[in-house]
Amino acid sequence: MLSRIAESLFWIGRYIERAEATARILDVHLQLLVEDPVLDRDATCQSLLAAMAVGHDGPADVDEVLRYLLTDSQQPSAIAYALTMARDNARRSREIVSTELWEALNTTHLQVADGQLASMRPADAFRLVRERANMIAALADNTQSHDDGWQFIRLGRMIERVDMTARVILMTTYGTGSAASWQVTLRACGAAHAFTRIYRASESPRSAAEFLLQDRLFPRSVRYSLNEAATCLEELNPKQHRTGFSGDARRIVGQALAQLEYRSISDLLGDVASEMESLQRVCAQATEAVSKRYFEGALPPEWIRGES
């Protein structure tokens, strides 16, 4: 597969996952502002912008959050930008992307370009983005051959999922670590229902953190996502090695996975901020390693600083 096509497929996966995760985060936290009249609106808006790597000085309000993170197609942290970039990458890899997947990406882009996100109620816009992103992900899984092209799409999704989960945990739990803040985190990660089914009435920070970080079966947990990313990297390099590992990206992801699997949750909760920042660095380093190996010297879009 040509390196430019592999790179485009990888970033389709990342941008679609980023759009969906951002929609979930915004939906939960802006709804929280409506439900809790004593919540500090400026602090909440500032934390949202900071978590998404948007440089912003001075007070922030909901309108600014929606512009920076939802509707501004020139802002790398915005949903509109992510959906547009996903479509542009699909256009560059048109010979690989299935017709159904291309049509879904292109239709979503046209809705964004037509200003639909800006004209809708925020809650409706977030729902639309989640539904379109999930449909696109399903089409990628069900209309693409599960060959190297599909592996790059899925690898991008899994790396982005780890990064976004780390961001939302860092944003909503740093400081108090209260059960209430962890419940917000579960909702923002799309994990509230699955968590309740497993843990029933228990809503302790320990249980929530364990579920989001170490659960083997929940598809949005960090452990599950790292394991899937490792599997993708193994499939992309089918050579069997009697010893060692297959490439720097596999080493980086494998080390992060092993540390997560064999550390106690108490240890991880000892310094949540440091642990989540470490996971973000893992994502950045893995992306750089994948780029060097498969994308022929292409510079990957930088997410941590909010640039592309």
VENKA-V459380 format. One record per pair of residues at least 24 apart in sequence whose C-alpha atoms are under 10 Angstrom apart, sorted by the first residue. I is the first residue (numbers start at 1). J is the second residue. D is the distance in whole Angstrom. If there is no record, write none. Layout:
{{I;J;D} {I;J;D}}
//
This chain:
{{1;96;10} {1;148;8} {1;149;8} {1;294;9} {2;93;10} {2;294;9} {2;295;8} {2;296;9} {3;291;9} {3;293;9} {3;294;6} {3;295;5} {3;296;6} {3;297;9} {3;298;9} {4;89;10} {4;92;8} {4;93;8} {4;294;9} {4;295;6} {4;296;8} {4;298;8} {5;89;8} {5;90;9} {5;91;10} {5;92;7} {5;93;5} {5;94;9} {5;95;9} {5;96;8} {5;97;10} {5;149;8} {5;152;10} {5;295;9} {6;93;8} {6;96;10} {6;148;8} {6;149;6} {6;150;9} {6;151;9} {6;152;6} {6;153;9} {6;291;10} {6;294;7} {6;295;7} {7;89;8} {7;92;10} {7;93;9} {7;149;10} {7;152;8} {7;153;9} {7;156;9} {7;290;9} {7;291;8} {7;294;8} {7;295;6} {7;296;9} {7;298;8} {7;299;10} {7;300;9} {8;85;10} {8;86;8} {8;87;10} {8;88;9} {8;89;5} {8;90;7} {8;91;9} {8;92;7} {8;93;6} {8;94;10} {8;149;10} {8;152;9} {8;153;9} {8;295;9} {9;86;9} {9;89;7} {9;90;7} {9;92;9} {9;93;7} {9;94;10} {9;96;9} {9;97;8} {9;148;10} {9;149;7} {9;150;8} {9;151;9} {9;152;6} {9;153;5} {9;154;9} {9;155;9} {9;156;8} {10;86;10} {10;89;9} {10;149;8} {10;150;9} {10;151;8} {10;152;5} {10;153;5} {10;154;7} {10;155;7} {10;156;5} {10;157;8} {10;159;10} {10;287;10} {10;290;10} {10;291;10} {10;295;10} {11;82;10} {11;85;8} {11;86;7} {11;88;10} {11;89;7} {11;90;9} {11;152;8} {11;153;7} {11;154;10} {11;155;9} {11;156;6} {11;157;8} {11;160;10} {11;300;9} {11;301;9} {12;82;9} {12;83;9} {12;85;8} {12;86;5} {12;87;8} {12;88;9} {12;89;6} {12;90;7} {12;93;10} {12;105;9} {12;136;10} {12;137;10} {12;152;9} {12;153;6} {12;154;9} {12;156;7} {12;157;8} {13;86;8} {13;89;10} {13;136;10} {13;137;8} {13;140;9} {13;150;9} {13;151;10} {13;152;8} {13;153;4} {13;154;6} {13;155;7} {13;156;5} {13;157;5} {13;158;8} {13;159;9} {13;160;8} {13;161;10} {14;82;9} {14;86;8} {14;152;10} {14;153;8} {14;154;9} {14;155;8} {14;156;5} {14;157;5} {14;158;8} {14;159;7} {14;160;5} {14;161;8} {15;79;9} {15;81;9} {15;82;5} {15;83;7} {15;84;9} {15;85;7} {15;86;6} {15;87;9} {15;89;10} {15;133;10} {15;156;8} {15;157;8} {15;160;8} {16;79;9} {16;82;7} {16;83;7} {16;84;10} {16;85;9} {16;86;7} {16;87;10} {16;105;9} {16;129;9} {16;130;10} {16;132;9} {16;133;6} {16;134;9} {16;136;8} {16;137;8} {16;153;10} {16;156;9} {16;157;8} {16;160;9} {17;82;9} {17;83;10} {17;86;10} {17;130;10} {17;133;7} {17;134;9} {17;136;10} {17;137;8} {17;154;10} {17;156;8} {17;157;6} {17;158;8} {17;159;9} {17;160;6} {17;161;7} {17;164;9} {18;77;9} {18;78;9} {18;79;8} {18;82;7} {18;83;9} {18;133;9} {18;157;8} {18;160;7} {18;161;8} {18;163;9} {18;164;7} {19;69;9} {19;70;9} {19;77;9} {19;78;8} {19;79;5} {19;80;8} {19;81;9} {19;82;6} {19;83;7} {19;86;10} {19;126;9} {19;129;7} {19;130;8} {19;132;10} {19;133;7} {20;79;8} {20;82;10} {20;83;10} {20;126;8} {20;127;9} {20;128;10} {20;129;6} {20;130;5} {20;131;8} {20;132;8} {20;133;6} {20;134;8} {20;161;10} {20;164;10} {21;79;9} {21;126;10} {21;129;10} {21;130;8} {21;133;9} {21;160;9} {21;161;8} {21;164;7} {21;165;8} {21;168;9} {21;188;8} {21;189;7} {21;190;9} {22;48;10} {22;52;8} {22;69;8} {22;70;8} {22;77;9} {22;78;8} {22;79;7} {22;82;10} {22;126;9} {22;129;9} {22;130;9} {22;164;8} {22;168;9} {22;188;9} {22;189;10} {23;69;9} {23;70;8} {23;78;10} {23;79;7} {23;122;10} {23;123;9} {23;125;8} {23;126;5} {23;127;8} {23;128;9} {23;129;7} {23;130;7} {23;133;10} {23;188;9} {24;123;10} {24;126;7} {24;127;9} {24;129;9} {24;130;7} {24;187;8} {24;188;5} {24;189;7} {24;190;7} {25;126;9} {25;164;9} {25;165;10} {25;167;10} {25;168;7} {25;184;9} {25;185;9} {25;187;8} {25;188;5} {25;189;7} {25;190;9} {26;65;9} {26;66;8} {26;69;8} {26;70;9} {26;122;9} {26;123;9} {26;126;8} {26;188;8} {27;122;8} {27;123;6} {27;124;9} {27;125;9} {27;126;6} {27;127;8} {27;187;9} {27;188;8} {28;123;9} {28;126;10} {28;184;7} {28;185;9} {28;186;10} {28;187;7} {28;188;6} {28;189;9} {28;190;10} {29;172;9} {29;184;8} {29;185;9} {29;187;9} {29;188;8} {30;62;8} {30;65;9} {30;66;10} {30;122;9} {30;123;9} {31;122;10} {31;123;8} {32;184;9} {33;62;9} {44;171;9} {44;172;9} {47;168;10} {47;170;10} {47;171;6} {47;172;8} {48;167;10} {48;168;9} {48;171;7} {48;172;9} {49;77;9} {49;171;10} {50;167;10} {50;171;8} {51;164;9} {51;166;10} {51;167;6} {51;168;7} {51;169;10} {51;170;8} {51;171;6} {51;172;10} {51;304;9} {52;76;10} {52;77;6} {52;78;9} {52;164;9} {52;167;8} {52;168;9} {52;171;10} {52;303;9} {52;304;8} {52;305;9} {52;306;7} {53;77;7} {53;167;10} {53;303;8} {53;304;6} {53;305;6} {53;306;5} {53;307;9} {54;78;10} {54;304;10} {54;305;8} {54;306;6} {54;307;9} {55;305;9} {55;306;8} {66;117;10} {66;118;9} {66;122;8} {67;118;9} {70;112;10} {70;117;8} {70;118;8} {70;122;9} {70;125;9} {70;126;9} {70;129;10} {71;112;8} {71;113;10} {71;115;8} {71;116;9} {71;117;6} {71;118;6} {71;119;10} {71;125;10} {72;112;10} {72;117;10} {72;118;9} {73;112;8} {73;113;8} {75;306;8} {75;307;8} {75;308;9} {76;301;10} {76;302;9} {76;303;8} {76;305;10} {76;306;6} {76;307;6} {76;308;6} {77;303;8} {77;304;10} {77;305;9} {77;306;6} {77;307;8} {77;308;9} {78;306;10} {79;112;9} {79;117;9} {79;126;9} {79;129;8} {80;108;10} {80;109;8} {80;111;10} {80;112;6} {80;113;8} {80;115;9} {80;117;8} {80;118;10} {80;129;9} {81;109;9} {81;112;9} {81;113;10} {82;109;10} {83;108;7} {83;109;6} {83;110;10} {83;111;10} {83;112;8} {83;113;10} {83;129;9} {83;132;10} {83;133;9} {84;108;8} {84;109;5} {84;110;9} {84;112;8} {84;113;8} {85;109;9} {93;149;10} {96;144;8} {96;145;10} {96;149;7} {96;150;9} {97;140;8} {97;143;9} {97;144;7} {97;145;10} {97;149;8} {97;150;9} {98;139;8} {98;140;8} {98;142;10} {98;143;6} {98;144;6} {98;145;9} {99;139;10} {99;143;9} {99;144;10} {100;136;9} {100;139;7} {100;140;9} {100;142;10} {100;143;7} {100;144;9} {101;135;9} {101;136;6} {101;137;9} {101;138;9} {101;139;6} {101;140;6} {101;141;10} {101;142;10} {101;143;7} {101;144;8} {102;136;9} {102;139;9} {102;140;10} {103;136;9} {104;132;8} {104;133;9} {104;135;8} {104;136;6} {104;137;10} {104;139;8} {105;132;9} {105;133;9} {105;135;10} {105;136;7} {107;132;10} {108;132;7} {108;133;9} {108;136;9} {147;235;9} {147;236;9} {148;232;9} {148;233;10} {148;235;8} {148;236;6} {148;237;10} {149;236;9} {150;232;9} {151;228;10} {151;229;9} {151;231;9} {151;232;6} {151;233;8} {151;234;10} {151;235;7} {151;236;7} {152;229;10} {152;232;7} {152;233;9} {152;235;10} {152;236;8} {152;290;10} {152;294;10} {153;232;10} {154;225;10} {154;228;8} {154;229;8} {154;232;7} {155;225;9} {155;226;9} {155;228;8} {155;229;5} {155;230;8} {155;231;9} {155;232;6} {155;233;8} {155;236;10} {155;287;10} {155;290;10} {156;229;8} {156;232;10} {156;283;10} {156;287;8} {156;290;10} {157;225;9} {157;228;10} {157;229;9} {158;219;9} {158;220;9} {158;222;9} {158;224;9} {158;225;5} {158;226;7} {158;227;9} {158;228;7} {158;229;6} {158;230;9} {158;232;9} {158;283;10} {159;222;9} {159;225;7} {159;226;7} {159;228;9} {159;229;7} {159;230;10} {159;253;9} {159;279;10} {159;280;9} {159;282;9} {159;283;6} {159;284;9} {159;286;8} {159;287;8} {160;225;9} {160;280;9} {160;283;7} {160;284;10} {160;287;10} {160;303;10} {161;189;9} {161;219;10} {161;220;7} {161;221;9} {161;222;8} {161;225;7} {161;226;9} {161;283;9} {162;213;9} {162;220;8} {162;221;8} {162;222;5} {162;223;9} {162;224;9} {162;225;6} {162;226;7} {162;229;10} {162;276;10} {162;279;7} {162;280;8} {162;282;9} {162;283;7} {163;222;9} {163;276;9} {163;277;9} {163;278;10} {163;279;7} {163;280;5} {163;281;9} {163;282;9} {163;283;6} {163;284;9} {163;303;10} {163;304;9} {164;189;9} {164;222;10} {164;279;10} {164;280;8} {164;283;10} {165;189;7} {165;212;8} {165;213;9} {165;220;8} {165;221;8} {165;222;7} {165;276;9} {165;279;9} {165;280;9} {166;212;10} {166;213;9} {166;222;8} {166;272;10} {166;273;9} {166;275;9} {166;276;5} {166;277;7} {166;278;9} {166;279;7} {166;280;7} {167;273;10} {167;276;7} {167;277;8} {167;279;9} {167;280;8} {168;276;9} {169;209;9} {169;212;9} {169;213;10} {169;272;8} {169;273;8} {169;276;7} {170;272;7} {170;273;6} {170;274;9} {170;275;9} {170;276;6} {170;277;8} {171;273;9} {171;276;10} {173;205;9} {173;209;10} {173;272;8} {173;273;8} {174;271;9} {174;272;7} {174;273;6} {174;274;10} {175;272;9} {175;273;9} {177;204;10} {177;205;7} {177;206;9} {177;209;10} {177;269;9} {177;272;9} {178;203;10} {178;204;8} {178;205;6} {178;206;10} {179;203;6} {179;204;5} {179;205;5} {179;206;9} {179;207;10} {179;208;8} {180;204;9} {180;205;9} {181;205;8} {182;206;9} {182;207;9} {182;208;6} {182;209;8} {182;212;10} {183;208;8} {185;209;9} {185;212;9} {186;211;9} {186;212;8} {189;220;7} {189;221;9} {190;220;8} {191;218;8} {191;219;9} {191;220;7} {191;221;9} {194;218;8} {205;269;9} {206;265;7} {206;266;8} {206;268;10} {206;269;8} {207;265;9} {209;265;7} {209;266;10} {209;268;9} {209;269;8} {209;272;10} {210;264;9} {210;265;6} {210;266;9} {210;268;9} {210;269;9} {211;265;10} {213;260;8} {213;261;9} {213;265;9} {213;268;9} {214;257;9} {214;260;7} {214;261;7} {214;262;10} {214;263;9} {214;264;10} {214;265;8} {215;261;9} {216;261;9} {222;256;10} {222;257;9} {222;260;9} {222;279;9} {223;256;9} {223;257;6} {223;258;9} {223;259;10} {223;260;7} {223;261;7} {224;257;9} {225;257;9} {226;253;6} {226;254;8} {226;255;10} {226;256;8} {226;257;6} {226;258;10} {226;260;9} {226;283;10} {227;253;8} {227;254;8} {227;256;10} {227;257;7} {227;258;10} {228;253;10} {229;253;7} {229;254;9} {229;257;10} {229;286;10} {230;254;7} {230;257;9} {233;290;9} {236;294;10} {247;289;8} {247;290;9} {247;293;8} {248;285;9} {248;286;8} {248;288;9} {248;289;6} {248;290;8} {248;292;10} {248;293;9} {249;282;9} {249;283;10} {249;285;8} {249;286;5} {249;287;7} {249;288;8} {249;289;5} {249;290;6} {249;291;9} {249;292;10} {249;293;9} {250;286;8} {250;289;9} {250;290;9} {251;286;9} {251;289;10} {252;281;10} {252;282;7} {252;283;9} {252;285;7} {252;286;6} {252;287;10} {252;289;9} {253;279;10} {253;282;7} {253;283;8} {253;285;9} {253;286;7} {255;282;9} {256;282;7} {256;283;10} {280;304;8}}
//
